[in-house]
Amino acid sequence: MFRSGRDRAPSPGEPFDRVTSVLGEGISWQGKISGQGGVRIEGAFDGEISVHGLVVIAEGGRVTCDHIRAETVIIAGSVKGDITAQKVEIASTGRMWGHVVTARFSTDEGAFLKGEITMEDKVDLGFGATRDEEKTDEE
């Protein structure tokens, strides 16, 4: 009946930190994913991803993409392509072939990355101000 502050929809310009769409297991998709929201990929995706929010490549999920741009990218499946994100996590089952530009990076034991990692203080995703930049501006 009542919604807590955590359940509210982000205001324009604020990134999503939860999954709002799912590309299910057994589904293959080619094209472009863009906009504001969180997406979980359990099947196969080939194309372009530019999301003001969260991208999760689930275990068994496969993504082939020249360049993924998102606030947060979590990899438990496989990714072939470059990533620019504020935060990148690779789980123990995650496999990544490509270069990463990020402000925060973590991996679990057993994770695989073939490519380069470039750490930046702030990462410009082309979406406008990020939540961290807004906090810094307010302080």
C-alpha positions as CSV (number, residue, x, y, z in Angstrom):
1,M,0.0,0.0,0.0
2,F,2.7,2.5,1.0
3,R,6.0,2.7,-0.9
4,S,9.3,3.2,0.8
5,G,11.8,5.7,-0.5
6,R,13.8,2.8,-1.9
7,D,10.9,1.8,-4.2
8,R,10.4,5.2,-5.7
9,A,11.3,5.7,-9.4
10,P,14.5,7.6,-10.0
11,S,14.1,11.2,-11.1
12,P,15.2,12.2,-14.6
13,G,19.0,12.2,-14.7
14,E,19.3,9.8,-11.8
15,P,20.6,6.3,-12.8
16,F,18.6,3.1,-12.1
17,D,20.3,0.8,-9.6
18,R,17.9,-2.2,-10.2
19,V,16.8,-4.4,-13.1
20,T,13.6,-3.2,-14.8
21,S,13.8,-5.3,-18.0
22,V,15.0,-8.9,-18.7
23,L,16.2,-10.6,-21.9
24,G,15.3,-14.1,-20.9
25,E,17.3,-17.4,-21.2
26,G,16.9,-18.9,-24.7
27,I,16.3,-15.6,-26.4
28,S,18.7,-14.2,-29.0
29,W,18.4,-10.5,-29.8
30,Q,20.2,-8.2,-32.2
31,G,19.9,-4.5,-32.1
32,K,20.2,-1.6,-29.7
33,I,19.3,-1.3,-26.0
34,S,19.3,2.3,-24.8
35,G,17.5,4.6,-22.4
36,Q,17.0,4.8,-18.6
37,G,16.6,1.6,-16.6
38,G,18.2,-1.6,-15.6
39,V,18.5,-4.6,-17.9
40,R,19.4,-8.2,-17.2
41,I,20.6,-10.4,-20.1
42,E,20.2,-14.1,-19.6
43,G,20.2,-15.0,-23.3
44,A,22.3,-13.8,-26.2
45,F,22.6,-10.2,-27.3
46,D,24.5,-8.8,-30.2
47,G,24.4,-5.0,-30.8
48,E,24.7,-1.8,-28.9
49,I,24.1,-1.0,-25.2
50,S,23.9,2.5,-23.8
51,V,21.9,2.5,-20.6
52,H,21.6,5.1,-17.9
53,G,21.4,2.4,-15.2
54,L,22.4,-1.1,-14.4
55,V,23.4,-3.9,-16.9
56,V,23.7,-7.4,-15.6
57,I,24.9,-10.2,-17.9
58,A,23.7,-13.3,-16.0
59,E,25.5,-16.6,-15.8
60,G,24.8,-18.2,-19.2
61,G,24.2,-14.8,-20.8
62,R,26.3,-13.8,-23.8
63,V,26.9,-10.3,-25.1
64,T,28.8,-9.2,-28.2
65,C,28.9,-5.4,-28.3
66,D,31.4,-2.9,-29.7
67,H,30.9,-0.8,-26.6
68,I,28.7,-1.0,-23.5
69,R,28.0,2.3,-21.7
70,A,26.2,2.1,-18.4
71,E,26.3,3.3,-14.8
72,T,27.1,-0.2,-13.5
73,V,27.9,-3.4,-15.4
74,I,27.9,-6.8,-13.6
75,I,29.2,-9.8,-15.5
76,A,28.5,-13.4,-14.6
77,G,28.2,-14.6,-18.2
78,S,30.4,-13.5,-21.2
79,V,31.1,-10.2,-22.8
80,K,33.0,-9.5,-26.0
81,G,33.5,-5.8,-26.4
82,D,34.6,-2.7,-24.5
83,I,32.9,-1.3,-21.4
84,T,32.7,2.3,-20.1
85,A,31.0,2.4,-16.7
86,Q,31.2,4.0,-13.3
87,K,31.4,0.6,-11.7
88,V,32.3,-2.8,-13.2
89,E,32.1,-6.2,-11.4
90,I,33.1,-9.5,-12.8
91,A,31.8,-12.6,-10.9
92,S,33.7,-15.8,-10.6
93,T,31.8,-17.2,-13.6
94,G,32.3,-14.0,-15.7
95,R,34.3,-13.9,-18.8
96,M,35.3,-10.6,-20.6
97,W,37.2,-9.9,-23.7
98,G,37.8,-6.2,-24.2
99,H,38.9,-3.0,-22.6
100,V,37.3,-1.4,-19.5
101,V,37.2,2.3,-18.5
102,T,35.8,2.7,-15.0
103,A,36.0,4.5,-11.6
104,R,35.4,1.3,-9.6
105,F,36.3,-2.2,-10.5
106,S,36.1,-5.6,-8.7
107,T,36.4,-9.2,-9.6
108,D,35.8,-12.5,-7.8
109,E,38.4,-15.3,-7.7
110,G,38.1,-17.2,-11.0
111,A,36.9,-14.3,-13.1
112,F,38.5,-13.8,-16.5
113,L,39.5,-10.6,-18.3
114,K,41.5,-10.3,-21.5
115,G,42.1,-6.7,-22.2
116,E,43.1,-3.5,-20.4
117,I,41.6,-1.7,-17.4
118,T,41.8,2.1,-17.2
119,M,40.8,3.6,-13.8
120,E,39.5,7.1,-13.8
121,D,38.4,9.4,-11.0
122,K,35.2,10.1,-12.9
123,V,33.9,8.5,-16.0
124,D,31.9,10.5,-18.5
125,L,29.2,8.3,-20.0
126,G,27.6,11.1,-22.0
127,F,24.4,11.0,-19.9
128,G,25.0,14.2,-18.0
129,A,25.9,14.4,-14.3
130,T,26.2,11.1,-12.4
131,R,24.9,10.5,-8.9
132,D,28.5,10.8,-7.5
133,E,29.1,14.1,-9.3
134,E,25.7,15.4,-8.0
135,K,26.7,14.5,-4.4
136,T,30.1,16.2,-4.9
137,D,28.5,19.3,-6.2
138,E,26.1,19.4,-3.3
139,E,28.8,19.2,-0.6
